[in-house]
């Protein structure tokens, strides 16, 4: 079986920086290769045309051509023609695409098309209360209609997508996953009372709420420290560095206890999770929290948002705490409880790891995806 994926991002040194979608997709592709599938990745809007290997996975970079007018539309045709040529040449059976901005809205393929819902622009605009660009909405709606089969990474993104686009598509929910054996807890490495946030520094991830939360927390526990890891995004509202806004929001006392490392590689990230005491995920807009299941697998206690996507992953007060990130004092209280009650923190973390092993093992999740692909090929 030969499956191709059309993606805007993919983690590789020859490609631009990748976020959660890239990481979750790469986990899946490696697991599919392990199951004997042949995998091709098409990445679009790239700096040059190139084909290279990432182990057993073939990567096609499709160059963005710039024109005085109609750049998007003309590139759609170029991407479509190129992929169809490779489909025929390499005998690809199924093409999987993402929902973001509806890149395939005006494309036609001779093979079944799976759309995986990671969260469209329409979906995130709805969660954040922002106005969606009409062109993006139209493309995403049209691309959704063209998909032969739809997979969603969470129930909430499945339900919201059907509602927002006024459709009633049959959507199969298959969560993202990780190689749980690559996430081995090292409790002995825990140092001091350090809280870790990892992910993009961006308003929708609740990073500015975290500044207020930490201001409250430092009043309760002057020994704690906050470590931030991730890419600094330009804030959509103020059009400047989110890290700068975060620093301005901190109290003078809290500012002394914050350390920002920027971006680190995946292996170093796992080490950092092991070293800290508690993780925090105050996200305001999410389709699925990859960072949450990584912390769970590393047996790390955490406080998460109480919004629907987190409720699908976390059992409140059993595998983690769920709190509204806008309730700053309550969020800070739960962090401090995990810092000071070691037995409680340890018990919750152990349950979280068992849940990660049970539900988010990518080797098991890969089989669910293969079942979908097989059904399409059979049809």
Helices and strands as residue ranges (DSSP letters): E 2-7, H 20-34, E 38-46, E 50-54, E 57-63, H 71-90, E 94-98, G 100-102, E 112-117, H 121-128, H 134-146, E 149-152, H 155-164, E 171-173, G 180-182, G 187-189, E 194-198, G 203-205, H 207-220, E 225-229, H 242-249, H 252-255, E 258-260, H 266-275, E 278-281, H 290-297, E 302-305, H 308-311, E 321-323, H 328-340, H 342-359, H 362-378
